[in-house]
Amino acid sequence: GTFPDTVTSIEPLEVSFPIHGLDLKKEITVIDFPGNARARGSLGSVLKNARGIIFVVDSANMQRETIREVADFLYDVFTGCIREGCEPRVLIVCNKSDLKDKTSSIKEVKRLLEKDLNELKSSR
């Protein structure tokens, strides 16, 4: 099968899904928050109610500059959580890690992100 083309998000997209199988009527709200710098000003309002964060990293495109941008955004997420007083669980996912022409392995992405996060922590 083929997959449809995707488009990078420009602004946050919020969707609610019902939870089936429970006697209670509950919903889970998922917010697709874009990684572009223009949207980051509204990050705090999204984080204050977050119970979980899935941070998706494109492992097929991990040049040095890209890693730094990803680490910078992830650092903003972590510090935003501290400012908002929230403690969501965080899962960092490397998508496209199955591609043969990807630029970095999952272990390499982890190593580079940890290195840059530590540098940001000591420099800010």
Backbone as CSV, one residue per row, in Angstrom:
resi,resn,N_x,N_y,N_z,CA_x,CA_y,CA_z,C_x,C_y,C_z
1,GLY,0.798,-1.171,0.000,0.000,0.000,0.000,0.858,1.260,0.000
2,THR,0.231,2.322,-0.352,0.880,3.623,-0.325,0.270,4.473,0.771
3,PHE,1.024,5.427,1.210,0.567,6.331,2.252,0.340,7.703,1.646
4,PRO,-0.656,8.424,2.127,-0.900,9.768,1.587,0.211,10.728,2.004
5,ASP,0.391,11.756,1.199,1.341,12.800,1.563,0.855,13.491,2.832
6,THR,1.799,13.947,3.625,1.440,14.677,4.838,1.911,16.113,4.708
7,VAL,1.340,16.963,5.536,1.677,18.376,5.528,2.097,18.764,6.936
8,THR,3.154,19.525,7.058,3.612,19.989,8.355,2.569,20.911,8.977
9,SER,2.294,20.699,10.256,1.324,21.534,10.961,1.856,22.955,11.114
10,ILE,0.973,23.928,10.959,1.337,25.325,11.127,0.854,25.835,12.483
11,GLU,-0.268,25.304,12.937,-0.816,25.691,14.225,-1.306,24.441,14.950
12,PRO,-1.494,24.519,16.262,-1.936,23.341,17.008,-3.291,22.838,16.518
13,LEU,-3.423,21.523,16.475,-4.670,20.879,16.083,-5.143,20.048,17.266
14,GLU,-6.361,20.286,17.715,-6.899,19.599,18.887,-8.054,18.699,18.474
15,VAL,-7.996,17.427,18.897,-9.029,16.446,18.583,-9.329,15.649,19.845
16,SER,-10.610,15.385,20.103,-10.998,14.573,21.255,-11.526,13.225,20.775
17,PHE,-11.167,12.181,21.515,-11.582,10.829,21.194,-12.295,10.227,22.401
18,PRO,-13.431,9.541,22.180,-14.087,8.868,23.306,-13.283,7.631,23.715
19,ILE,-13.339,7.320,24.997,-12.695,6.116,25.506,-13.779,5.051,25.599
20,HIS,-13.624,3.975,24.861,-14.612,2.903,24.829,-14.245,1.820,25.835
21,GLY,-15.245,1.108,26.284,-15.014,-0.017,27.174,-15.112,0.320,28.645
22,LEU,-15.354,1.556,28.971,-15.513,1.963,30.361,-16.966,2.361,30.592
23,ASP,-17.438,2.160,31.803,-18.796,2.579,32.139,-18.916,4.100,32.151
24,LEU,-17.820,4.762,32.471,-17.824,6.220,32.499,-17.702,6.769,31.082
25,LYS,-18.323,7.891,30.859,-18.182,8.531,29.551,-17.031,9.518,29.653
26,LYS,-15.911,9.147,29.083,-14.731,10.005,29.135,-14.181,10.186,27.727
27,GLU,-13.405,11.233,27.606,-12.721,11.510,26.345,-11.263,11.810,26.644
28,ILE,-10.452,11.554,25.664,-9.047,11.956,25.738,-8.841,12.997,24.641
29,THR,-8.178,14.073,24.997,-7.906,15.125,24.025,-6.447,15.046,23.613
30,VAL,-6.224,15.031,22.308,-4.878,14.984,21.743,-4.648,16.293,21.009
31,ILE,-3.510,16.914,21.288,-3.164,18.158,20.610,-1.883,17.923,19.822
32,ASP,-1.981,18.093,18.509,-0.817,18.011,17.634,-0.211,19.411,17.613
33,PHE,0.889,19.564,18.352,1.520,20.876,18.465,2.713,20.927,17.513
34,PRO,2.731,21.879,16.580,3.826,21.935,15.601,5.152,22.360,16.221
35,GLY,6.219,21.957,15.595,7.545,22.291,16.098,8.093,23.607,15.585
36,ASN,7.327,24.318,14.766,7.876,25.572,14.229,7.948,26.647,15.304
37,ALA,8.894,27.539,15.150,9.171,28.570,16.160,8.002,29.528,16.365
38,ARG,7.203,29.772,15.329,6.081,30.711,15.445,5.028,30.235,16.444
39,ALA,4.854,28.936,16.581,3.806,28.400,17.454,4.243,28.297,18.911
40,ARG,5.513,28.396,19.179,6.021,28.142,20.532,5.518,29.116,21.584
41,GLY,5.065,30.285,21.185,4.535,31.245,22.150,3.312,30.728,22.888
42,SER,2.573,29.819,22.279,1.370,29.275,22.926,1.633,27.920,23.581
43,LEU,2.889,27.537,23.684,3.246,26.238,24.269,2.800,26.118,25.722
44,GLY,2.978,27.178,26.515,2.622,27.130,27.934,1.160,26.809,28.170
45,SER,0.275,27.373,27.364,-1.157,27.120,27.545,-1.519,25.674,27.248
46,VAL,-0.775,25.045,26.364,-1.007,23.636,26.055,-0.419,22.749,27.151
47,LEU,0.747,23.107,27.648,1.433,22.273,28.637,0.730,22.237,29.991
48,LYS,0.087,23.335,30.387,-0.455,23.397,31.747,-1.489,22.317,32.026
49,ASN,-2.156,21.804,31.011,-3.151,20.750,31.195,-2.684,19.390,30.688
50,ALA,-1.440,19.305,30.271,-0.940,18.054,29.685,-0.738,16.987,30.752
51,ARG,-1.208,15.795,30.445,-0.953,14.652,31.322,0.094,13.745,30.697
52,GLY,0.332,13.930,29.412,1.342,13.161,28.708,1.786,13.910,27.470
53,ILE,3.027,13.690,27.085,3.585,14.333,25.895,4.245,13.247,25.057
54,ILE,3.897,13.216,23.789,4.598,12.366,22.828,5.347,13.319,21.918
55,PHE,6.657,13.336,22.042,7.515,14.244,21.286,8.093,13.449,20.124
56,VAL,7.717,13.797,18.904,8.103,13.023,17.727,9.297,13.674,17.038
57,VAL,10.334,12.874,16.822,11.563,13.318,16.173,11.674,12.617,14.824
58,ASP,11.956,13.370,13.773,12.135,12.805,12.441,13.567,12.276,12.326
59,SER,13.744,10.984,12.541,15.099,10.429,12.542,15.682,10.289,11.141
60,ALA,14.886,10.546,10.122,15.408,10.487,8.752,16.123,11.770,8.369
61,ASN,16.001,12.800,9.188,16.582,14.102,8.848,17.264,14.694,10.078
62,MET,18.378,14.107,10.481,19.016,14.541,11.723,20.433,15.066,11.478
63,GLN,20.527,16.146,10.717,21.809,16.817,10.574,22.096,17.580,11.865
64,ARG,23.303,18.060,12.019,23.731,18.750,13.239,22.814,19.923,13.599
65,GLU,22.460,20.732,12.611,21.592,21.883,12.862,20.194,21.433,13.296
66,THR,19.702,20.376,12.680,18.375,19.865,13.016,18.342,19.334,14.440
67,ILE,19.375,18.610,14.837,19.455,18.080,16.202,19.398,19.227,17.201
68,ARG,20.123,20.298,16.929,20.140,21.444,17.841,18.749,22.077,17.945
69,GLU,18.040,22.203,16.822,16.684,22.756,16.836,15.732,21.866,17.627
70,VAL,15.843,20.557,17.444,14.998,19.607,18.168,15.294,19.678,19.666
71,ALA,16.567,19.697,20.027,16.955,19.782,21.443,16.462,21.089,22.051
72,ASP,16.547,22.169,21.306,16.090,23.471,21.787,14.584,23.452,22.065
73,PHE,13.816,22.861,21.159,12.369,22.770,21.358,12.041,21.839,22.532
74,LEU,12.730,20.726,22.626,12.506,19.792,23.732,12.847,20.457,25.067
75,TYR,13.905,21.236,25.080,14.285,21.987,26.287,13.173,22.970,26.663
76,ASP,12.599,23.640,25.654,11.474,24.555,25.902,10.277,23.806,26.487
77,VAL,10.041,22.599,26.022,8.942,21.784,26.559,9.211,21.469,28.027
78,PHE,10.425,21.011,28.335,10.760,20.659,29.722,10.674,21.877,30.649
79,THR,11.247,22.993,30.228,11.206,24.186,31.081,9.800,24.762,31.157
80,GLY,9.033,24.618,30.087,7.632,25.048,30.111,6.821,24.253,31.123
81,CYS,7.096,22.975,31.222,6.419,22.130,32.218,6.763,22.603,33.633
82,ILE,8.006,22.957,33.855,8.420,23.448,35.173,7.701,24.750,35.497
83,ARG,7.669,25.677,34.525,6.994,26.966,34.731,5.500,26.794,35.001
84,GLU,4.873,25.868,34.295,3.430,25.661,34.428,3.084,24.770,35.618
85,GLY,4.096,24.173,36.249,3.850,23.317,37.406,3.206,21.989,37.056
86,CYS,3.426,21.523,35.852,2.849,20.235,35.447,3.955,19.189,35.359
87,GLU,3.572,17.942,35.522,4.540,16.847,35.474,4.025,15.732,34.570
88,PRO,3.880,16.017,33.281,3.371,14.979,32.380,4.432,13.910,32.108
89,ARG,3.969,12.743,31.769,4.894,11.697,31.305,5.316,12.079,29.891
90,VAL,6.579,11.820,29.563,7.109,12.202,28.255,7.637,10.963,27.543
91,LEU,7.218,10.803,26.302,7.702,9.736,25.440,8.313,10.404,24.217
92,ILE,9.569,10.112,23.939,10.224,10.657,22.750,10.270,9.538,21.713
93,VAL,9.686,9.817,20.553,9.540,8.820,19.504,10.351,9.235,18.282
94,CYS,11.099,8.300,17.721,11.824,8.545,16.468,11.018,7.931,15.334
95,ASN,10.316,8.772,14.571,9.606,8.212,13.425,10.562,8.094,12.246
96,LYS,10.176,7.335,11.278,10.975,7.055,10.077,12.265,6.318,10.419
97,SER,12.333,5.699,11.587,13.554,4.984,11.979,13.713,3.683,11.203
98,ASP,12.684,3.279,10.482,12.752,2.058,9.694,13.279,2.295,8.276
99,LEU,13.453,3.538,7.883,13.920,3.840,6.529,15.391,3.475,6.359
100,LYS,15.714,2.953,5.213,17.099,2.575,4.942,18.006,3.786,4.763
101,ASP,17.450,4.902,4.278,18.275,6.084,4.015,18.219,7.119,5.147
102,LYS,17.806,6.696,6.325,17.777,7.638,7.455,19.203,8.061,7.788
103,THR,19.344,9.224,8.374,20.678,9.754,8.648,21.218,9.332,10.010
104,SER,20.341,8.892,10.936,20.801,8.548,12.284,20.023,7.360,12.837
105,SER,20.700,6.546,13.631,20.024,5.477,14.338,19.332,6.058,15.563
106,ILE,18.447,5.292,16.161,17.755,5.754,17.367,18.763,6.036,18.476
107,LYS,19.758,5.175,18.617,20.784,5.388,19.656,21.570,6.666,19.400
108,GLU,21.847,6.949,18.149,22.587,8.168,17.809,21.745,9.414,18.076
109,VAL,20.460,9.359,17.739,19.559,10.483,18.027,19.517,10.724,19.530
110,LYS,19.392,9.662,20.306,19.355,9.784,21.769,20.640,10.419,22.294
111,ARG,21.765,9.934,21.818,23.057,10.452,22.282,23.201,11.940,21.957
112,LEU,22.855,12.325,20.736,22.987,13.720,20.323,22.018,14.633,21.066
113,LEU,20.783,14.165,21.270,19.815,14.974,22.015,20.257,15.163,23.462
114,GLU,20.726,14.087,24.089,21.203,14.202,25.477,22.364,15.177,25.576
115,LYS,23.278,15.107,24.619,24.442,16.006,24.610,23.985,17.462,24.496
116,ASP,23.104,17.743,23.534,22.651,19.118,23.349,21.782,19.604,24.499
117,LEU,20.962,18.739,25.066,20.140,19.128,26.222,21.022,19.483,27.403
118,ASN,22.079,18.714,27.631,23.003,19.031,28.719,23.709,20.358,28.488
119,GLU,24.083,20.643,27.246,24.707,21.930,26.920,23.730,23.078,27.156
120,LEU,22.471,22.892,26.739,21.460,23.930,26.951,21.205,24.151,28.437
121,LYS,21.194,23.083,29.200,20.957,23.181,30.634,22.044,24.015,31.329
122,SER,23.277,23.840,30.900,24.364,24.579,31.544,24.555,25.981,30.972
123,SER,23.994,26.257,29.790,24.208,27.575,29.187,23.036,28.535,29.370
124,ARG,21.916,28.060,29.783,20.737,28.953,29.934,20.496,29.300,31.377
